[in-house]
Amino acid sequence: MTFRVVVDWDVCQDHGQCVFSAPDVFRIGAEGRLELLLEVAEESRRDSCEEAADVCPVQAIRIEG
């Protein structure tokens, strides 16, 4: 089973807290901007992605599915 990780790029301020929770899904790129590495993730990553959404200070991340 899979789920989608959705980032509202208009809201995201590149704080990068999500990177600490789910480094296999998010990273800060060379230009200092957040990058989403996986839009569709396996169920085994759900907990870390949900934590990433929870710790986002501007609530720019949501989990679908």
Secondary structure, DSSP 8 states (H G I E B T S, - for coil): -EEEEEE-TTT-----HHHHH-TTTEEE-TTS-EEES-SEEEGGGHHHHHHHHHH-TT--EEEE-
